[in-house]
C-alpha cells in the first residue's frame, strides 16, 4: 500500500486529504521540491532542502523543520514505500485559513505533503535525445522561487506536448531563459553557455552538478545570457533537471540541432553525471 506524508504522519494514499481552504490549493501559496531517488537514496538531498528553505524565506513562510529534519522525515516515506529508483515530491503551503489574500494569522500551521513515484532513469532518451520547441516566457519575475504557481510552466509544457516535443524552451524577447521544467544550455565551439542565476530562472540543482562536472573536465562554463538565434545555431543543446538529468535536445522547432546527433560535450557531461550519482552516495 502506498503511503503519503501529511505533516508528520505517513497515511494511506486514499486517506491523504487536503483541507478545502488550504492556501496552496486556493492561491498556489506554497513551495515545493522534487528530488530524485537512485538506489533508495535521495540524490543531492541537502541542496534541494536548502533551496526549499530559501524559497520559504523568500515568501515569508515559516518552516518548522531543519534541512536534516526534512531529510529524515522524507527518507522514512521513501523506505515505507520501498522506492529504489524514482522521485519524491515535497510541498509546503502556508496552511489552511479563511480565504483572504494577505497572510493568515501567525498561528496558522504550514502544511507539508510528500509523495513518491517509482521509475528508472530515462536511458533511451538520454542516448537518443529529445525534441524541443521555443515559446515566449510569460511567467512572473521571481522564477528563482520554486513556488506552486506553475501556470506559465504548465502552458509552456502543454504547447510542447501539442507540438510533439519533449520540452518547451522559453525566451523573454530575444533572451533564452529556461525550459518549462528544466535549465537550458547551448554549446558552441566546445564551450557551454547558460543563463546566469537570477530572478529569471530557477537555480537548478542539476545545473550546479553540471557546472562542477564541466569544471572537472575543463569545459568552459559561461553563465551569460544568449539569444534565440544563438540557441538555433548551437552545435549542441541540453536541458537539465532532476527528472531528465543531462538531456540532449537533437531537434529544435523541427530542425536538427548541429548535425542532429547527440554531441561529444553532452556525452562527456552525461558520463560525469553517472559518476556523480555514485559519488553523492558516499
Ligand atoms: N523542475 N527550471 C524549472 C522551471 C524547473 O521546474 C526545474 C525542475 C528546473 C531544474 O531544477 P533541478 O535541476 O533542481 O531539478 C529548472 C522539477 C523537476 C519539477 O518541477 O518537477
Boltz pocket constraint, residues with backbone or C-beta under 6 A from the ligand:
constraints:
  - pocket:
      binder: B
      contacts: [[A, 34], [A, 143], [A, 153], [A, 178], [A, 179], [A, 180], [A, 181], [A, 182], [A, 183], [A, 201], [A, 202], [A, 203], [A, 204], [A, 205], [A, 206], [A, 207], [A, 240], [A, 241], [A, 242], [A, 243]]
      max_distance: 6.0
